Amino acid sequence: MTKCIAIDTSTIRLTLSVLNDGEFFELSQENSMDHARDIYSNINKILRDARLELQDLELIGFGLGPGRFSGLRVAAAATQAMSYTHRIPVCGISSLSVIAQQASEIFSIEKIAVAIDANRNQIYFGCYHVSEDGLVVATYPDRLVNVDNFDFSERDYCGIGLGWSQYNHLREKCCVELINQGEKILPDAKIMIKLAIRDFKSGKTVNSFEALPNYLKDQVTN
């Protein structure tokens, strides 16, 4: 796998990365409130920087969520359009897994509990550990939980994400070690490429019609 692109618009940060024969290219916009306006011009720009045409791509990785509904739809729609036009295989990657992978590399930790504020007294929660290949795998599936009833009793996990600091009583109820500055980590497309390539090699790809967001909103766990 030598030519691929990754896209994440699950947060207020728009992040793109392209891999071309071992060289990474990155583009991001911080505090972007209109991903739909910016996504295609930024895709065109990063492909030009990488000296690639859209039809050269061998894989598209996109952040399928959970996250901001409007943002998830933007990444999914762009992915569907590119994949359909040129029949490029797609890997949908959990945005929480990307955060966990970043945290494992930045802080040299192996067990990561990611909590992101989902509003209305809820969090998106993902639990990950680092596998032998150095990439994170899900210990449990990502889920949406009510913070008042949530109980996480696993030991030796490090807490990453704004959800832990957003709800103080959540920290008191769960046995996690909060990592300083860990709440500032947002998904990064360059990191996503690593996870997408792993999934591609494992045969975990979908076609353009199956490149759908994972909102988690219909899966509330009390």
C-alpha positions in Angstrom: 0.0 0.0 0.0 1.8 3.1 -1.2 -0.9 5.7 -2.2 -3.7 6.5 0.1 -5.6 9.4 1.7 -7.2 9.8 5.1 -10.0 12.3 6.1 -11.4 13.2 9.5 -14.0 15.9 10.1 -15.5 14.4 13.3 -14.5 17.5 15.4 -14.0 21.2 14.8 -10.7 20.2 13.3 -10.5 19.2 9.6 -7.6 16.9 9.1 -6.3 15.3 5.9 -3.2 13.3 5.1 -1.9 11.6 2.0 0.8 8.9 1.8 2.6 8.6 -1.5 5.4 6.1 -1.8 6.5 6.5 1.9 6.1 10.3 2.0 3.4 11.8 4.1 1.6 15.1 3.3 -0.6 16.8 5.9 -3.2 19.5 5.9 -5.4 20.7 8.7 -7.8 23.5 9.6 -8.3 24.3 13.3 -11.7 25.5 14.6 -13.3 25.0 11.2 -17.1 25.4 11.5 -17.9 24.6 7.9 -16.2 21.4 6.8 -18.6 21.1 3.8 -17.3 24.4 2.4 -13.7 23.5 2.7 -13.4 19.7 2.2 -13.1 19.4 -1.6 -10.7 22.3 -2.1 -8.5 20.9 0.6 -8.6 17.4 -0.9 -7.5 18.9 -4.2 -4.8 20.9 -2.6 -3.2 18.0 -0.7 -3.4 15.8 -3.7 -1.5 18.4 -5.7 1.1 18.7 -3.0 1.5 15.0 -3.0 1.8 15.0 -6.9 -1.2 12.6 -7.2 -4.4 12.4 -9.1 -7.5 11.1 -7.4 -7.4 8.0 -9.6 -3.9 7.1 -8.3 -5.2 6.4 -4.9 -5.3 2.8 -3.7 -7.2 3.4 -0.4 -9.4 5.9 1.3 -9.5 6.0 5.1 -12.2 8.1 6.8 -13.2 8.9 10.3 -16.6 7.3 10.7 -17.2 8.7 14.1 -18.5 9.1 16.6 -18.4 12.8 16.7 -20.3 15.9 15.4 -23.1 14.7 13.2 -22.6 17.4 10.5 -18.9 16.7 10.4 -19.3 13.0 10.1 -21.6 13.4 7.1 -19.0 15.6 5.3 -16.2 13.0 5.5 -18.6 10.2 4.6 -20.0 12.1 1.5 -16.5 13.0 0.3 -15.3 9.5 0.7 -18.4 8.1 -1.1 -17.9 10.4 -4.0 -14.2 9.6 -4.5 -14.6 5.9 -4.0 -17.6 5.6 -6.3 -16.0 7.6 -9.1 -12.8 5.6 -9.2 -13.8 2.4 -7.4 -11.3 3.0 -4.6 -11.6 0.7 -1.6 -12.5 2.3 1.7 -11.7 1.7 5.4 -13.9 3.4 8.0 -11.9 4.1 11.1 -13.2 4.9 14.5 -12.3 8.5 15.4 -11.8 7.3 19.0 -9.3 4.7 17.9 -7.3 7.4 16.2 -7.2 9.4 19.4 -6.1 6.3 21.3 -3.4 5.6 18.8 -2.1 9.2 19.1 -2.1 9.0 22.9 -0.2 5.7 22.8 2.5 7.2 20.7 2.7 10.6 22.5 2.6 9.4 26.1 4.0 5.8 25.6 0.9 4.2 27.2 -0.6 0.8 26.3 -4.2 0.9 27.7 -6.3 3.9 26.7 -9.8 4.9 27.7 -11.1 7.7 25.5 -14.0 9.8 26.6 -15.4 12.6 24.4 -18.3 14.9 25.3 -21.5 14.0 23.4 -23.6 16.7 25.1 -26.8 16.0 27.2 -24.8 14.4 30.0 -23.4 11.8 27.7 -20.0 10.7 26.4 -18.6 8.8 23.5 -16.5 6.1 25.2 -13.8 3.9 23.6 -11.5 1.4 25.3 -8.3 0.4 23.6 -5.0 -1.4 24.1 -1.9 -1.6 22.1 -1.3 -4.8 20.2 2.0 -6.5 19.2 2.2 -4.5 16.0 2.2 -1.2 18.0 -1.3 -0.3 16.8 -4.4 0.0 19.0 -7.3 -2.5 19.0 -10.6 -2.1 20.7 -10.9 -3.8 24.1 -14.7 -3.1 23.9 -16.8 -1.6 21.1 -17.2 2.2 21.1 -20.4 3.2 22.8 -22.5 6.2 23.9 -23.0 6.3 27.7 -24.9 8.3 30.2 -22.4 9.7 32.6 -24.6 9.4 35.7 -24.9 5.7 35.3 -21.5 4.9 33.8 -19.1 2.7 35.7 -15.7 1.7 34.4 -13.8 -0.5 36.8 -11.0 -1.8 34.6 -7.6 -1.1 36.0 -4.4 0.3 34.5 -6.2 2.4 31.8 -5.2 6.0 31.1 -7.9 8.5 30.5 -7.7 10.6 27.3 -10.2 13.1 25.9 -12.2 16.1 27.0 -15.0 14.0 28.4 -13.0 13.2 31.6 -12.5 16.8 32.5 -16.0 17.9 31.3 -17.7 15.7 33.9 -15.8 15.8 37.2 -17.9 13.1 38.8 -16.9 10.7 36.0 -13.3 10.8 37.1 -14.3 10.0 40.7 -16.3 6.9 39.6 -13.8 5.3 37.3 -10.4 3.8 37.9 -8.4 5.6 35.3 -5.2 7.7 35.4 -5.8 11.0 33.7 -3.0 12.1 31.4 -2.0 15.7 31.6 -2.8 17.4 28.2 -4.6 14.3 27.1 -7.8 16.2 26.8 -6.3 18.3 23.9 -5.8 15.4 21.5 -8.0 15.4 18.4 -8.1 12.9 15.6 -5.1 13.2 13.2 -5.4 11.9 9.6 -1.7 10.9 9.4 -2.3 8.5 12.4 -5.5 7.3 10.7 -3.5 6.1 7.7 -1.6 3.6 9.8 -4.9 2.1 11.1 -6.5 2.1 7.6 -3.6 0.3 6.1 -3.7 -2.4 8.8 -7.4 -2.9 8.1 -6.9 -2.9 4.4 -4.3 -5.7 4.7 -6.8 -7.6 6.9 -9.4 -7.3 4.2 -11.6 -4.9 6.2 -12.7 -2.7 3.4 -16.0 -1.5 2.2 -17.3 0.0 -1.1 -18.6 3.5 -1.6 -22.2 2.7 -0.6 -21.1 1.2 2.7 -19.0 4.2 3.7 -21.4 5.4 6.4 -21.0 7.4 9.6 -21.3 5.7 13.0 -23.3 8.1 15.0 -23.8 5.8 18.0 -26.9 7.9 19.0 -29.2 5.0 18.9 -27.0 2.9 21.1 -27.1 4.7 24.5 -25.8 2.6 27.3 -27.0 3.4 30.8 
